Structure formats: structure tokens, C-alpha cells
Amino acid sequence: MFKNIKRIIVGFFVLALSLGTLGSTNHVQAEGETYEIGVAIYQYNDNFMTLFRNELEVYFKELSEADGNTYNLEFQDGKNDQATQTEQLNNFIAQGKDLLIANLVDPTGADQIILSAQSADIPVVLINREPDVATLELWPGKTTYVGVDARQSGVYQGEIIAELDNSGDINGDGVVNYLMIMGDAGNVDAEQRTQFSIETLNETIETESLGEHQRGNWDQAKGQEIAANALSQYGEDLEVIFSNNDGMALGAVQAINGAGRVVNEDIYIVGVDALPEVVELLEQDQFTGTVLNDHFNQSHTAAEVAIMLLTGEEVAPYFWHDYIKVMAPEDAELTRLDYRMETIEEYQTRLQEAYGE
């Protein structure tokens, strides 16, 4: 089922204001309501989440101009520490916020936050890091996840390498020797991007990991350190670097350049996010490919779903957008796209059919 909520919201409020009939139903009045929204970000030092929160703030201002309401967003930096973020979220609840938007440090610990929010009748929109199904079953209709399926991003990374003329096998020995730079431990995006990128490439050619997968914790400097060490240890045997995000991949590019190797000639590199810096490198043929983690559509949908909840609606447990494979700058152009709603049952059926999970 597809919707364009913005058009509906704008049309509704324009009509209501013109007729002067918008009363107190669903807590909305002609002169506009003021809503207090707490936004918890897992950490500010993250390129993708910086783009996301900036766009979220801009879009809420646009919606405010369209519907006459005021949306006061209070952002908090969780500093990648769940205890810190839990305290921030509990403070939001104690303050009586009208709604929470949460990019959790550890989605597996979301249950108590949801239950506390439910006790205070504060709906929750979870973003970016997918929670367990059981979490979304705690408070149906008032808790939702807006995001993308990390499995798809891993599949696209694997396809980018598999679709090269040599499938990533630079030395022609029939095996792709790769380095995997992962996000933080226990993160579902990191685990799924890692698993599905390699599984997908293995459908085309044999692969071999050079050493253990390395944890870069989404950090560019750490990505540079990991790649530099691998290049020093394995030299020309290293043919492909998979990075769970573009930030770490940018660090790896620095290491590749420092080692005197040339991207797309004697080593390939793929990331996720389609950050502007990476798109520029693609245009210069200094990056192999990335996958757009669409902050634009995800932030807009999060805002629109938040307004549904603020006006008393019950919502689906999942609102999905797709990743986009990016091989050239034009692939990363941002445009508003429809989301896809899914019930828990539909989600579980899809995973079983597509991945056997």
C-alpha cells in the first residue's frame, strides 16, 4: 500500500483552514498545535546520521509551514553509549514529550524504553537500526520502525563486485581475496551487510577472507587504520575491500592511496551510504561502488509517520524504503519516493521466502 502523506496532510489542513471548521478532534486546531518531540541519535559523530537528523529538522519545518502546527524537536547525542541514551530517553518521557524518535545505540535493549513510553502514552518511531520483531509487538499501532532492510544493502555490495568484468578477481586465480571492515559489534546492519555481501559474491565466484573481519565501528580513522594494516600485511594479494559504510571506506581509500595502490586498477572498494565525498570519488573513478542509504526518504517518512501518531492514528509496524545501487553520481540523486508498509506477518513471510530465515 502506497501513500504520499505530505500531500494528504497539506490538503487536509488547507481545506480545514479555509473552512474554519478544524476543531479539537485528534488534538488539532485551526490556529495550530504545538508538539514536543524528543529525538535520540545513537551518536552525532556519524556521517549518515548527521545527514538524517539535519534533513529531519528541515522537513519538520516544512510540514509546520504547511499545516500550521509547531513541532519542537529536541535532539540528544547518545555518544554511542546505551546507558547514556537510555537516560536521555527516560528524561524525554519524564518531561512528557508528545512523541519519541529513537535511533538506538543497541536495538536489542529497546523493550524497556517502549514499555516506559507506553505507560506515559508517548508513541515511538524507531529509525535506522532495526529492532527485534518482539519489540514491535509490545505496543502495536503506537510503535513503528522506519528504515531500510540491511540485507538488501549487502546483496547490492556483492552484486557490484560480481558484475565487474573480472568479478573482483584481479590476479585471475579464480578466488577473490577480500578484507571486511565492519560496523560495531552486535549491530544488525553490520551483521547483515557482512553476511549478504559475501554470500551474494559467492554465487558468482569463490571468495576468501584475508584474516578476521575487522571492527571499524563506523569510524573513518579506524577504517584507515584497518585497511593500512591489511595492505601492509597482504600487499597485492588483497583484491577487494568491503566496508559496512562509506565513512570507514573513505578511510580505506586514504590507506590505499598511501600504499601506492590504485582503486579500480589493482584493488576494488565498496561501501554503503552514498556520501557526497564518495559520490565525488565515483565520478573521478576512484571508488568502485556504493549503496545509497536514503536519509532523505527515511527522514521524510519518519516525520510523516510521527504526525500520523501525533494526530491519534495507529500505524503499521514497518515503513520501508529501498537501498539504491550507486555506480555513478546520477544514481545518488535524491527524490521523494513512496514507502512500503508491512505487517509483522508479511515481514516474516518475506524473509522466509527471500532468505530462508
Secondary structure, DSSP 8 states (H G I E B T S, - for coil): ----HHHHHHHHHHHHHHHT---SGGG--TT--EEEEEEEES-SS-HHHHHHHHHHHHHHHHHHHHHS-EEEEEEEE-TT-HHHHHHHHHHHHHTT-SEEEE--S-GGG-HHHHHHHHHTT--EEEESS---HHHHTSSTTTEEEEEE-HHHHHHHHHHHHHTSTTTT-TT-SSEEEEEEEE-STT-HHHHHHHHHHHHHHHTTSEEEESSS-EE-TT-HHHHHHHHHHHHHHHGGG--EEEESSHHHHHHHHHHHHHTT--BTTTBEEE-SS--HHHHHHHHTT---BEEE--HHHHHHHHHHHHHHHHTT----SEEEE--EEESSGGGG-------EEE-HHHHHHHHHHHH--
